[in-house]
Every structure is written in C-alpha cells, then in structure tokens.
Amino acid sequence: MKSILSFAAAIVLAVSVFSVPAKAVVTFDDFFATDPFAFEVIYLHELGIITGYPDGTFRPNNPVTRAEAITMVGRALKLDGTKRATPFSDVSPSSFASGYIASAAAEGIVIGFPGMTFKPEDPVTRGQTAVILDRAFYFADAPDNTFSDVDGDQYYFDAISRLAYAGVAKGYPDNTFKPDLNVSRVHFAAFLARTVEPSFIPEKRELLNDANDILADLKAKNFESVADYVSADEGIVFCPYSGGCMGDDSGVSFTKAETANFMEDSEEYLWGYQDGSGFPIELTPSQYYDEYMMDAVYNEKERYGITEQPMTMEQIHERFPDATIVEFYYPGTQQYDFMDWQNLNMVFAKDSSGEWHLIAIVNNRWTI
C-alpha cells in the first residue's frame, strides 16, 4: 500500500478549513481547542448537530440526557425535529426534543420504557449509547467483543461489538467497557462524530487516503497501481449500478492480475443491465471505463462526508455487509435540475489478517 498521512496530519488538514481559532469556531465559553475531542466537537458544531446552551456553554463533562442524545442523533440523520406529540407520556409536545424523539420512535431507534415513558432527563450510559447508535446508523457485522465486563446475554452486547470493531467506541486500559457508566456530553460527541465521519478513526482516515490515491490512479488509467489494493485471493467486482449489484453473481469480477491489465483487455463483458430500460451493458473494459466508471468529474476528499444517496449505500451493503464504502459524488448540473448526478463507490473490506483490500467499484446514477 502507498504511504498515507498520519492522523495528526489529518487533524491539521481538518482544522485548515477554519480561518479562526478553534475556540472561536466552536463559540463555547467553557470548551477549548486543547480538549482531546475538540475537533470532533468542531465538526459536529459545523454541521449544526451540537449547539450548546443559551448561556454560551457546552458543559462537556455533564452527563448526556436521553433527550439530548436523541436530538443530536436526529440532527445527524436529518430527521424531522418539528416539535409535536410523541408516543411517550412524559415527553411534552413543547419539549425541545419532542420532534426528534417522535421521529426516532417512528424509525425504531428508541423504544422507551414500560408504561410508554421515555425518561427524557435520565442520563445515557455507554451501553445505551452503543445501542442507540447501532440502531440509528449502519455498522458492519463484527466478531464478539472481549471486554471483561460485557456479557453475551446483555442487550447491548452486539451493539458494543459492532461499534468497537468499527473503531467508534473504545474500552479502557483494563479491558473493560464500563457499559453502565454515564456518558459525558463530550464523549457522546466523540462517539457520534466517529460514526458520522469515519475519518476521525485513524485507520479509516488511512483508508480515505488510500481511496484518494486510487482515484488518482483511476484518472491516470493506471490500473497496475489500482491492482496493488486488490486481494490476490478475492479479486474485485465492477458494477455500473448499485441496484444491480446486490446478487452474488452480478457485475464483473476481475482477479488482481486481470485488474492490472484492465485497459488493455479487449474482451467484451456483460457488466449488467441499464437501470430503467433493461438493455444489456456489453462493453470492453476501456469502454466501460469511459461510459460508466469515470463518466463524471470526481474530486479528492478530505472527509468521507454524509452521502447524498443513502439508497446506494444500502444496496451496496446488501451485497457487501462487512464493507466500508468511500463515495465520490458528482452532484450533477443545474441544467438538468441535478438529476444527472453520478457516484463512484470504492468498497473496502478486511481480510483475515486485518488488511484492507479494495473488493468492488460500484457506480450509480439516476435513470428512468
């Protein structure tokens, strides 16, 4: 694999988008750039997910209440936060969190307690946080966690396993997770920022840098270098549409050696079928490159970013449930009301030794 930026350098890169000191960016009177999680909070504040209190404080060490937690998750998911009645008897329609609680209940993110109460002012524990995030966002299947204080029969066991495997939630030096410990506001922000923006996780930042390198290689038609990221055992799959890539036999599979020779291959392949018309897509690799794979302007990314096409992600995960996806997005043009959007998705997965490999390149576009 090619050399990659360190996470420290990535943090510098992330801060470079701000033209003023971090304290001024965050605008909280009690929270500063020296905090270990300052950049996670800056990021969430930039997106409007964290807003703080009317007195200008963030209160980083205060426990997160259930109402606050669901409000932050709801903003991250862009749920409807309009204040309204909820299914819970102890959440007033006038509560700041009522809209997000109602939306989260409708989405199955929160269930509440017996008697249809939500207990909005109760603090959220680390175990509960794992369950909320696991329900709200996609996390790949994971091996069982090995924390000494998390038993397999506990309701949060699987969620903690998935978040820990993804790098979102970490344990303590004594190999405990402390699932019953209340989560502070700054720690909840760290969990949520890593979930929304994986580049806050060091190995996912490295993966993003690899994806940027691969994009440069694709633009240069340098498939020998692209092949460096492909597993010799598993190869790589190419799909023109995410919706047509969900079956195990869909798309075209290339070995590592075949990938290196991609542009020189003169054979015509059936890549799939046009979404909408159903006509077969029968092209040589170089034709497929021009007409589907790189038929848009894709730019290097500093962050993973929140996808504009969540259905694409869902469809790719149907085929590759353990994958991490880096999406490069072309938003389209005003001339066509932005319906000419396209995306190029690099799909990565770990092998048995823990090394990341490029296992698929999946494109997608709007069709009729």
Helices and strands as residue ranges (DSSP letters): H 7-15, H 22-26, H 38-46, H 66-77, H 98-106, H 126-136, H 157-166, H 185-196, G 198-200, H 202-219, H 223-227, E 236-239, E 252-254, H 256-260, G 262-264, E 269-273, E 280-283, H 285-288, I 289-293, H 310-319, E 324-330, G 334-336, E 342-350, E 356-365
